[in-house]
Amino acid sequence: MVDAEDIKKFESLKKQLESMEGWKIEMGWRNLGISYYIFMTNYNQLKASLELFNSKEASKLWAIENRSKMNQFQIEVIRLFHNYLASVKSLVEHTRIMVEEVHGNKEFLSEYELKKQEIFVNSPLSRFVQQLRNYILHKGIPDIIVRKTFDESNEEANSFIMDLTSLRSWGGWKGKR
């Protein structure tokens, strides 16, 4: 039988455990792993949908009698794209928190910051993805249309195209920092 004293001891031990450096690191890695899993799952689902859209199977969606299916597919891709962009930022923030909590002001932190600058901050693609995420989360979903094209050998390609007019109307786009 567990009594009040046992519960107090358990709570005291739990607080001690949670205050230990190793516990904080373990929980940080756990949370970062979950964030990475979410990011990769969103990426893989979006990629699979886009690959499906360029498959022979997707050609059925273009039939006039399947217009509602095409619309639903388009909405699903937009949902996956939204989730992917949101998970990118979550992973960035969770990584930042983990690095700061584990490494603090140590030498590693300055090396980490240099590498982050090199890979992400100075990357036009990284800036675009972050700003597109901000657009979608803070302004709205841009106009997105589907398009079918054919190359010289009559191979078809399906595309999702974002309307530049709606994107350019937003004042949140920033150039190189």
C-alpha positions in Angstrom: 0.0 0.0 0.0 1.3 3.4 -1.0 1.0 6.1 1.7 1.4 9.8 1.6 5.0 9.6 2.8 5.9 7.3 -0.2 4.2 9.8 -2.6 6.2 12.6 -1.1 9.5 10.6 -1.5 8.6 9.8 -5.0 7.9 13.4 -5.9 11.2 14.5 -4.2 13.1 11.9 -6.2 11.3 12.9 -9.4 12.3 16.6 -8.9 15.9 15.6 -8.2 16.0 13.5 -11.4 14.4 16.3 -13.5 17.0 18.8 -12.2 20.0 16.7 -13.3 21.9 17.8 -16.4 21.7 14.3 -18.0 17.9 14.2 -17.7 17.6 17.6 -19.4 19.8 16.5 -22.2 17.9 13.2 -22.6 14.6 15.0 -22.7 16.0 17.6 -25.1 17.2 14.8 -27.5 13.9 13.0 -27.2 11.9 16.1 -28.1 14.3 17.0 -30.9 13.9 13.4 -32.2 10.1 13.8 -32.2 10.4 17.1 -34.0 12.7 15.6 -36.6 10.2 12.7 -37.1 7.3 15.1 -37.6 9.4 17.1 -40.2 10.5 14.0 -42.1 7.0 12.5 -42.1 5.6 15.7 -43.5 8.3 15.9 -46.1 7.8 12.2 -47.2 4.1 12.6 -47.4 4.3 15.8 -49.4 7.0 14.2 -51.7 4.8 11.1 -52.2 1.8 13.2 -53.1 3.8 15.2 -55.6 5.2 12.1 -57.1 1.8 10.6 -57.4 0.6 13.7 -59.1 3.2 13.1 -61.8 2.3 9.4 -62.2 0.1 7.8 -64.9 -2.5 7.2 -62.1 -2.9 11.0 -61.7 -3.9 11.4 -65.3 -7.4 10.3 -64.3 -7.8 13.4 -62.1 -7.8 15.6 -65.2 -11.0 14.1 -66.6 -13.9 16.6 -66.3 -16.0 14.0 -64.3 -13.2 13.9 -61.7 -13.0 17.7 -61.2 -14.0 17.3 -57.5 -11.3 14.6 -57.0 -8.8 17.0 -58.5 -9.9 19.8 -56.2 -9.7 17.5 -53.2 -6.2 16.3 -54.2 -5.1 19.9 -54.6 -6.4 20.8 -51.1 -4.6 17.8 -49.7 -1.3 18.8 -51.3 -1.8 22.3 -49.9 -2.4 20.8 -46.4 0.7 18.7 -46.7 2.7 21.7 -47.9 1.4 23.8 -45.0 2.4 21.1 -42.5 5.8 20.7 -44.0 6.5 24.4 -43.8 5.3 24.6 -40.2 7.4 21.6 -39.2 10.5 23.1 -40.8 10.3 26.1 -38.4 9.5 23.8 -35.4 12.6 21.7 -36.1 14.7 24.9 -36.4 13.4 26.3 -33.1 13.6 22.9 -31.3 17.2 22.5 -32.5 18.0 26.1 -31.3 16.6 25.4 -27.9 18.5 22.1 -27.6 21.8 23.7 -28.6 21.4 26.6 -26.2 20.3 24.4 -23.2 22.9 21.8 -23.7 25.9 23.8 -24.8 25.1 27.3 -23.4 28.0 29.6 -23.8 30.5 26.9 -24.5 32.9 26.9 -27.5 30.6 24.6 -29.4 27.9 27.3 -29.5 30.1 29.7 -31.5 31.1 27.0 -33.9 27.5 26.0 -34.3 26.5 29.6 -35.0 29.1 29.9 -37.8 27.9 26.6 -39.4 24.3 27.8 -39.1 25.2 31.0 -40.8 27.0 29.2 -43.6 24.3 26.6 -44.3 21.0 28.3 -43.5 21.2 32.1 -43.0 23.2 32.7 -46.1 21.0 30.4 -48.2 18.4 32.0 -50.5 16.4 28.8 -50.5 16.4 28.6 -46.7 15.3 32.2 -46.4 12.6 31.7 -49.1 11.2 28.6 -47.3 11.1 30.4 -43.9 9.4 33.5 -45.5 6.9 31.3 -47.4 6.1 29.6 -44.1 5.5 33.0 -42.5 3.3 34.0 -45.5 1.2 30.8 -45.2 0.9 30.9 -41.4 0.4 34.7 -41.0 -1.3 35.9 -44.2 -3.0 32.9 -45.8 -2.8 30.2 -48.4 -1.6 31.7 -51.7 -3.6 31.0 -54.9 -2.4 27.6 -56.1 -3.3 26.2 -59.5 -2.6 22.9 -61.2 -1.1 22.7 -64.7 -0.4 20.0 -67.2 2.3 20.4 -69.8 3.9 18.3 -72.5 7.5 18.3 -73.6 8.8 17.8 -77.1 8.4 14.0 -76.9 4.8 14.4 -75.7 5.7 13.4 -72.1 3.3 15.0 -69.7 4.2 16.8 -66.5 1.8 18.0 -63.8 2.6 21.0 -61.7 1.3 23.0 -58.8 1.9 26.7 -59.4 1.6 29.5 -56.8 0.3 32.8 -58.0 3.1 35.4 -57.9 0.6 38.3 -57.7 -0.8 37.1 -54.4 2.7 36.3 -53.0 4.1 39.7 -54.1 1.2 41.6 -52.5 2.6 40.6 -49.0 5.1 43.0 -47.4 6.9 40.3 -45.4 9.4 39.2 -48.0 12.9 40.2 -47.0 16.1 40.2 -49.1 19.5 39.0 -48.0 20.2 39.8 -44.4 
